[in-house]
Amino acid sequence: MAGSMITITACATAVCLMNQLPISIGTVIPFIMTLGIAMVASPGAPGGSIMTALPFLYMIFGTEAGDPSGPICAIMVALYITQDSFGTACNVSGDNAIGVIVETIYRKFICKSSAQ
């Protein structure tokens, strides 16, 4: 779910910059780590990743602006939905690349050893 993580992180950074909210690498790194774990449970429905990430947006926006039912998070949902197809394309491309790597390893090492 790299595309979703990239999109959510980029949108969160943009929203912080638009609203003059303080942002630093020290707040973004823990958010990305938490998002990586949360994306495992992300549903495959359009917009499902941002809904999974909403409870963790307070890590970036702070407790006051990070209210999941507040206007800042509503902007995040709107931004994410407009970019969702690009994130999906990134996710599919990454899955295809992993598939090619696994197939290469399989043909090079596993099929070779089972033929002997």
Phi, psi and chi 1 to 4 in degrees:
 res  aa     phi    psi   chi1   chi2   chi3   chi4
   1 MET       -   37.7  -58.8  -62.3  -79.5      -
   2 ALA   -62.7  -38.0      -      -      -      -
   3 GLY   -62.5  -41.1      -      -      -      -
   4 SER   -66.5  -41.9  -61.5      -      -      -
   5 MET   -65.7  -41.6  -70.4 -178.9   56.5      -
   6 ILE   -63.6  -44.7  -69.0  168.1      -      -
   7 THR   -64.5  -45.8  -57.0      -      -      -
   8 ILE   -65.0  -42.0  -68.4  169.7      -      -
   9 THR   -65.7  -42.6  -54.6      -      -      -
  10 ALA   -65.9  -42.0      -      -      -      -
  11 CYS   -65.5  -40.0  -72.2      -      -      -
  12 ALA   -63.8  -40.2      -      -      -      -
  13 THR   -64.8  -43.7  -57.2      -      -      -
  14 ALA   -63.1  -42.6      -      -      -      -
  15 VAL   -64.9  -39.0  168.8      -      -      -
  16 CYS   -62.2  -44.5  -79.4      -      -      -
  17 LEU   -67.1  -36.8  -66.6  174.1      -      -
  18 MET   -68.1  -31.5  -71.8 -171.7  -50.7      -
  19 ASN  -104.6   13.8  -68.0  -62.3      -      -
  20 GLN    53.0   37.3  -72.2   84.8   34.5      -
  21 LEU   -87.8  140.1  -64.7  171.0      -      -
  22 PRO   -68.6  136.7   23.1  -30.2      -      -
  23 ILE  -141.3  140.4 -171.7  165.8      -      -
  24 SER  -145.4  168.3   68.3      -      -      -
  25 ILE   -64.4  -27.9 -164.1   76.2      -      -
  26 GLY   -68.4  -23.1      -      -      -      -
  27 THR   -94.1  -26.3   57.9      -      -      -
  28 VAL   -77.5  -40.5  172.6      -      -      -
  29 ILE   -60.7  -49.9  -64.7  -64.3      -      -
  30 PRO   -62.3  -33.1  -20.2   29.0      -      -
  31 PHE   -64.5  -44.2  176.1   70.0      -      -
  32 ILE   -63.9  -40.7  -68.8  171.9      -      -
  33 MET   -63.6  -44.5  -68.0  175.1  156.2      -
  34 THR   -65.4  -39.8  -54.7      -      -      -
  35 LEU   -64.1  -37.0 -157.8   57.2      -      -
  36 GLY   -60.7  -38.4      -      -      -      -
  37 ILE   -73.9  -40.8  -65.6  167.6      -      -
  38 ALA   -67.1  -32.6      -      -      -      -
  39 MET   -68.2  -17.8  -72.0  -60.0  110.9      -
  40 VAL   -63.9  -34.5  173.2      -      -      -
  41 ALA   -92.4    4.0      -      -      -      -
  42 SER   -69.0  130.7  174.7      -      -      -
  43 PRO   -71.5  161.4   23.2  -29.4      -      -
  44 GLY   -85.2    8.8      -      -      -      -
  45 ALA   -81.0  150.6      -      -      -      -
  46 PRO   -58.4  128.2  -24.0   32.5      -      -
  47 GLY    83.3    1.3      -      -      -      -
  48 GLY   -67.3  -31.9      -      -      -      -
  49 SER   -68.0  -40.7  -64.9      -      -      -
  50 ILE   -68.8  -33.2 -169.3   65.0      -      -
  51 MET   -67.5  -34.6  -66.2  -55.8  164.5      -
  52 THR   -69.4  -34.0  -56.4      -      -      -
  53 ALA   -83.9  -16.8      -      -      -      -
  54 LEU   -52.7  -44.0  -83.1  178.7      -      -
  55 PRO   -64.6  -17.5  -19.7   29.2      -      -
  56 PHE   -99.4   -1.8  -53.9  110.9      -      -
  57 LEU   -68.5  -19.0  -71.5  175.6      -      -
  58 TYR   -62.3  -23.2   75.0   89.8      -      -
  59 MET   -63.9  -32.1  -64.8  172.6   74.7      -
  60 ILE   -92.3  -47.1  -67.4  -73.8      -      -
  61 PHE   -87.7  -11.5  -60.6  139.5      -      -
  62 GLY    89.9  168.1      -      -      -      -
  63 THR   -69.2  -32.7   54.5      -      -      -
  64 GLU   -76.8  -49.7 -165.6  170.8  -53.2      -
  65 ALA   -81.2  -17.1      -      -      -      -
  66 GLY   -88.5   16.5      -      -      -      -
  67 ASP   -62.7  120.4  176.4   26.7      -      -
  68 PRO   -57.5  -22.5  -24.6   33.3      -      -
  69 SER  -101.3    9.8   60.8      -      -      -
  70 GLY   -89.0  175.1      -      -      -      -
  71 PRO   -69.0  -32.0   22.5  -31.0      -      -
  72 ILE   -65.5  -43.9  -59.5  -71.5      -      -
  73 CYS   -69.5  -29.6  -71.5      -      -      -
  74 ALA   -65.5  -38.4      -      -      -      -
  75 ILE   -63.6  -40.7  -68.8  170.9      -      -
  76 MET   -60.5  -43.6  -82.1  -68.2  -63.6      -
  77 VAL   -62.9  -44.6  170.9      -      -      -
  78 ALA   -63.0  -44.1      -      -      -      -
  79 LEU   -63.7  -42.3  -78.9  173.9      -      -
  80 TYR   -65.6  -42.3 -178.8   81.1      -      -
  81 ILE   -62.2  -36.1  -66.3  -61.6      -      -
  82 THR   -69.0  -26.2   60.8      -      -      -
  83 GLN  -101.7    2.5  -61.5  -70.2  -33.1      -
  84 ASP   -60.6  -38.0 -167.1   32.9      -      -
  85 SER   -66.9  -32.6   59.3      -      -      -
  86 PHE   -70.2  -39.2  -63.1  108.8      -      -
  87 GLY   -64.3  -39.4      -      -      -      -
  88 THR   -63.6  -41.5  -59.1      -      -      -
  89 ALA   -61.8  -40.5      -      -      -      -
  90 CYS   -65.0  -42.2  179.7      -      -      -
  91 ASN   -62.9  -44.2  -67.0  -21.6      -      -
  92 VAL   -65.7  -41.8  169.7      -      -      -
  93 SER   -62.9  -40.9  -61.2      -      -      -
  94 GLY   -65.1  -40.4      -      -      -      -
  95 ASP   -63.9  -40.0  -68.1  -13.9      -      -
  96 ASN   -64.6  -40.3  -72.9  -22.9      -      -
  97 ALA   -64.0  -41.5      -      -      -      -
  98 ILE   -64.1  -39.2  -69.6  170.1      -      -
  99 GLY   -61.7  -41.1      -      -      -      -
 100 VAL   -65.0  -42.0  168.2      -      -      -
 101 ILE   -64.7  -45.5  -68.1  168.2      -      -
 102 VAL   -63.2  -40.9  168.5      -      -      -
 103 GLU   -65.0  -40.0 -177.4 -179.7    5.0      -
 104 THR   -62.9  -45.3  -57.2      -      -      -
 105 ILE   -62.9  -41.6  -68.5  169.7      -      -
 106 TYR   -61.6  -49.3  175.0   75.5      -      -
 107 ARG   -67.0  -36.1  -70.2 -176.8 -172.7  -88.7
 108 LYS   -76.9  -39.3 -168.4  171.0 -173.9  177.9
 109 PHE  -111.1  -43.7  -63.1  108.0      -      -
 110 ILE   -81.7  -48.7  -61.8  172.8      -      -
 111 CYS   -64.2  -35.9  -78.9      -      -      -
 112 LYS   -64.7  -43.4 -173.9 -177.2 -149.3 -179.1
 113 SER   -75.7  -29.2   63.6      -      -      -
 114 SER   -79.6  -18.8   64.3      -      -      -
 115 ALA   -77.3  -18.9      -      -      -      -
 116 GLN   -79.1      -  -66.6  175.3   -5.6      -
